[in-house]
Amino acid sequence: MSGSQDEKLVLAAMGGDADSFLTLFRQYYPAMVTVARAVLCDGHLSEDAAQEAFAKACTRLDSLRSPSSFGAWLTAICRNEARSMLRNTPKAMSLGNRDVPEKVCEENPDIDVVRQAIGKLPVEARELLYLRYRNELSYEAIAELLDTTPQAVHGRLQRARRSVKAYVEHQRNRRLS
């Protein structure tokens, strides 16, 4: 996700270049799945939401006011699509073990507690954690997607990590007492 290169791709896609849109899709798809996962907590539904977001973005590309803000615009579409899917899903979503290899669960008894802690965070905080640690995006890339500054991303990530740590420590203390 590099600003000027993305802007060129967006402008070309707005001009009807399907290959440019495909390049944007390949570049942004993993992050959009992560954005949707923060809302839906389900890998398969998150992929569906990301794909639907790209379909909507493709048909609404002419409504994008600033090609340089494509990432933030796409993120908003994806987040809204995931929220819509969540409202229309009959059963409540929960964080499952699907995304965590069994060996990791066996080696770390706190993995379920960490998962619970992340699940209790606001969607925006989960989104940040997932983008940073699941997608390994830089603060700058996250800031671009969320239309904020790297400093704001850093501060929000610190608060999210502190919340997870406090929850895990509280649960450990409850088990020990």
C-alpha positions as CSV (number, residue, x, y, z in Angstrom):
1,M,0.0,0.0,0.0
2,S,2.0,2.9,-1.3
3,G,0.1,6.2,-1.8
4,S,1.2,7.4,-5.2
5,Q,1.2,3.9,-6.8
6,D,-2.2,3.2,-5.4
7,E,-3.5,6.5,-6.7
8,K,-2.3,5.6,-10.2
9,L,-4.0,2.3,-10.0
10,V,-7.2,3.8,-8.7
11,L,-7.3,6.4,-11.5
12,A,-6.6,3.7,-14.1
13,A,-9.4,1.6,-12.6
14,M,-11.8,4.6,-12.6
15,G,-10.9,4.8,-16.3
16,G,-12.1,1.3,-16.9
17,D,-8.8,-0.6,-16.5
18,A,-9.8,-4.0,-15.0
19,D,-6.2,-5.1,-14.5
20,S,-5.6,-2.1,-12.2
21,F,-8.7,-2.9,-10.1
22,L,-7.5,-6.5,-9.9
23,T,-4.1,-5.3,-8.7
24,L,-5.9,-3.3,-6.0
25,F,-7.9,-6.3,-5.1
26,R,-4.9,-8.5,-4.6
27,Q,-3.2,-5.8,-2.6
28,Y,-6.0,-4.9,-0.3
29,Y,-7.9,-8.2,0.0
30,P,-6.0,-9.6,3.1
31,A,-6.5,-6.4,5.0
32,M,-10.2,-6.3,4.1
33,V,-10.7,-9.9,5.3
34,T,-9.1,-8.8,8.6
35,V,-11.3,-5.7,8.9
36,A,-14.4,-7.9,8.4
37,R,-13.1,-10.5,10.8
38,A,-12.9,-7.9,13.5
39,V,-16.6,-7.4,13.2
40,L,-17.8,-11.0,12.3
41,C,-15.2,-13.1,14.2
42,D,-15.6,-15.8,11.5
43,G,-13.1,-16.5,8.7
44,H,-15.5,-17.7,6.0
45,L,-18.0,-14.9,6.5
46,S,-15.1,-12.4,6.6
47,E,-14.0,-13.5,3.2
48,D,-17.5,-13.2,1.9
49,A,-17.8,-9.7,3.4
50,A,-14.5,-8.6,1.8
51,Q,-15.5,-10.0,-1.6
52,E,-18.8,-8.2,-1.4
53,A,-17.0,-5.0,-0.4
54,F,-14.8,-5.2,-3.5
55,A,-17.9,-5.9,-5.7
56,K,-19.6,-2.7,-4.3
57,A,-16.4,-0.7,-4.6
58,C,-16.0,-1.7,-8.2
59,T,-19.6,-0.6,-9.1
60,R,-19.2,2.6,-7.0
61,L,-15.7,3.6,-8.0
62,D,-17.0,6.7,-9.7
63,S,-18.3,8.0,-6.3
64,L,-14.8,8.0,-4.8
65,R,-13.9,11.7,-4.3
66,S,-10.2,11.3,-3.7
67,P,-8.3,8.5,-5.3
68,S,-5.6,8.9,-2.6
69,S,-8.1,7.8,0.0
70,F,-9.1,4.5,-1.7
71,G,-7.9,2.4,1.2
72,A,-9.9,4.3,3.8
73,W,-13.0,4.3,1.5
74,L,-12.7,0.6,0.8
75,T,-12.3,-0.1,4.6
76,A,-15.5,1.8,5.3
77,I,-17.4,-0.2,2.7
78,C,-16.0,-3.5,4.1
79,R,-16.8,-2.6,7.7
80,N,-20.4,-1.6,6.7
81,E,-20.8,-4.8,4.7
82,A,-19.6,-6.9,7.7
83,R,-21.9,-5.1,10.1
84,S,-24.8,-5.7,7.7
85,M,-23.9,-9.4,7.5
86,L,-23.7,-9.5,11.3
87,R,-27.2,-8.0,11.6
88,N,-28.6,-10.6,9.1
89,T,-26.9,-13.6,10.7
90,P,-29.3,-15.6,12.9
91,K,-26.8,-17.0,15.4
92,A,-24.4,-14.9,17.4
93,M,-20.8,-14.9,16.3
94,S,-18.0,-16.1,18.6
95,L,-14.3,-16.4,18.4
96,G,-13.5,-20.0,17.7
97,N,-10.4,-22.1,17.5
98,R,-10.5,-22.3,13.7
99,D,-7.8,-19.6,13.3
100,V,-5.4,-21.0,15.9
101,P,-3.4,-24.1,15.2
102,E,-4.1,-26.9,17.7
103,K,-0.5,-27.1,18.7
104,V,-0.5,-23.5,19.8
105,C,-3.5,-24.1,22.0
106,E,-1.8,-27.1,23.6
107,E,1.4,-25.1,24.3
108,N,-0.3,-22.0,25.6
109,P,-3.2,-22.6,28.1
110,D,-3.9,-18.8,28.1
111,I,-4.8,-18.8,24.4
112,D,-8.6,-19.1,25.2
113,V,-8.3,-16.3,27.7
114,V,-6.5,-14.1,25.2
115,R,-9.1,-14.9,22.6
116,Q,-11.9,-14.0,25.2
117,A,-10.0,-10.7,26.0
118,I,-9.8,-9.8,22.3
119,G,-13.5,-10.7,21.8
120,K,-14.4,-8.3,24.6
121,L,-12.6,-5.4,22.9
122,P,-14.5,-2.9,20.8
123,V,-14.5,-3.7,17.1
124,E,-12.2,-0.9,16.4
125,A,-9.6,-2.2,18.8
126,R,-9.9,-5.8,17.5
127,E,-9.5,-4.4,14.0
128,L,-6.2,-2.7,14.9
129,L,-4.8,-5.8,16.6
130,Y,-5.7,-8.0,13.7
131,L,-4.3,-5.6,11.1
132,R,-1.0,-5.2,13.1
133,Y,-0.5,-8.8,14.2
134,R,-2.4,-11.0,11.8
135,N,-1.6,-9.0,8.6
136,E,1.7,-7.6,10.0
137,L,0.9,-4.2,8.6
138,S,3.0,-1.2,9.6
139,Y,1.5,1.7,11.6
140,E,1.6,3.8,8.4
141,A,-0.3,1.2,6.4
142,I,-2.9,0.8,9.1
143,A,-3.2,4.6,9.4
144,E,-3.8,4.8,5.6
145,L,-6.6,2.2,5.8
146,L,-8.3,3.8,8.8
147,D,-7.7,7.4,7.7
148,T,-5.8,8.4,10.8
149,T,-2.2,9.0,11.8
150,P,0.5,6.5,12.6
151,Q,0.7,8.1,16.1
152,A,-3.0,7.5,16.7
153,V,-2.6,3.9,15.6
154,H,0.3,3.5,18.0
155,G,-1.7,4.9,20.9
156,R,-4.8,2.9,20.2
157,L,-2.8,-0.3,19.8
158,Q,-1.1,0.4,23.2
159,R,-4.5,0.8,24.8
160,A,-5.8,-2.4,23.2
161,R,-2.7,-4.4,24.3
162,R,-3.1,-3.1,27.8
163,S,-6.7,-4.1,27.9
164,V,-5.9,-7.6,26.8
165,K,-3.1,-7.9,29.3
166,A,-5.2,-6.7,32.1
167,Y,-8.0,-9.1,31.3
168,V,-5.6,-12.1,31.1
169,E,-3.9,-11.1,34.4
170,H,-7.4,-10.8,36.0
171,Q,-8.4,-14.2,34.8
172,R,-5.1,-15.8,36.0
173,N,-5.6,-14.2,39.4
174,R,-9.1,-15.6,39.6
175,R,-7.9,-19.1,38.8
176,L,-5.1,-18.9,41.4
177,S,-7.4,-17.7,44.2
